[in-house]
Amino acid sequence: QRILRLAEMCRRLETEEEKVLPFYPSSLAEWEQQNARRVLEETPSEPLAEAMQDYVGLERFWQRFNKAKLEERALEQARAALANRNQDLRRLLQQYLAGAAVSQKVPRDPPPV
């Protein structure tokens, strides 16, 4: 109940885009979506299925939670890629600066014979 109350409070903080299209499109085929809707509309007959009916309200929460986790993982991967790129650029810069320092030490005129 606490999570549902918090979800209702957070609904006010959603952006317009989240309100209109809160989740990515389903990867299920149309017939799979129809089968899933049909199963959800059936009255549960098993004890576990009856207990799960109490948690149907949390489905939206879990969708949001999973979406946030996926975005977090994608950002971590992007950050790691940027860190690698930054290391590569630093290494190239060090090589360039080392080459520039060496070229300054090399005399421009050959020594007299």
N, C-alpha and C positions, 0 to 999 in steps of 0.2 A: 504494500500500500504506500509505503514511503517513497519507493522508486516511482510509482505512478504519479504521486503528487509532485515530485521533483520534475518529472517529465512534463507535466502540465505547466509548471512554472517556467520551464525552459522553452516551452512552445512560444512564449511571448518574445523570446530573445532570438528566434530564428530569423534568418534573412529571408527576403522575398523569394529568392531562388530556392531555398530549402523548403519553403511552404508550398511552392508550386511543384517542384520536382525534387522531393527529399532524398530519393535513392536512385541508384543506377538502375537501368532497365533490367528486367528479369532475363536470365539466360535460358529459361525453360521455353520449350515449344508451346504453341497455343493449346494443343491437346493435353500437354502435361499440366499446364496452368488450370485447365478445366477440371482435370482429374483431381488436382490438389484442392480446388474450391469445393468440389463435390465431397471429398473426404472430410474437409473441415466442417461442412454443413451437416454431416451425419451425426446422429447422437452416439456418443461413445458407449461401448458395451463392456469393455475391459476396465478393471480398476485403475490401471496406470493411465489409460486414456482419459478416464473421468478426472483423475487428479491433474492431468495436464490442462484440462479446461480452465482451471484456476489461473493458469499462467499465460493464457492467450493474450491478455492485455500487455504482456511484456514483450510480445513479438516486435513491436515497433522500437522498443528500447534496444533489443538485441540487434536489430537491423542497424540502428544508429551507432551502437557500440562497435559492431563489426566494421562499419564504414569508416569510423574514426580510426580504428586499429589499422585498417588497410592504408589509409592516408598517412598515418604515422610511419608505417613501414616504408612506404614509397618515399617519404621525406628523408628517412634515415638513409636509404639507398642513394638518393640524390645527393645528400650531404657527403656520404662516403666517396661518391664519384667526384664531387667538387674538391674534396680534400686530396684525392689522388692527383687530380689535374693541377692543383696548387703545388703539390710536391714536384711534379714534373716541370712546371714552369720555374720553380725556385732552382731546381737542378740545372736547367738550361741557362738561367741567369748567372749562376755560379760559374758554369763552364765559360760563358761569354766573358764575364769579368776576369776569370783566370787567364783566358786567352788575351785579353786586352792588356793585362799586367805583364805578361810575357813579351808581348810585342813592344812594349815600352822599354823593356830591359835590353832588347836586341839592338845593337848599334846600327844606325842607319848607314853609315859609311864603312866600307871594309877597312880593316886595319892595314896600315902601310907595310909593304914588304921590305 
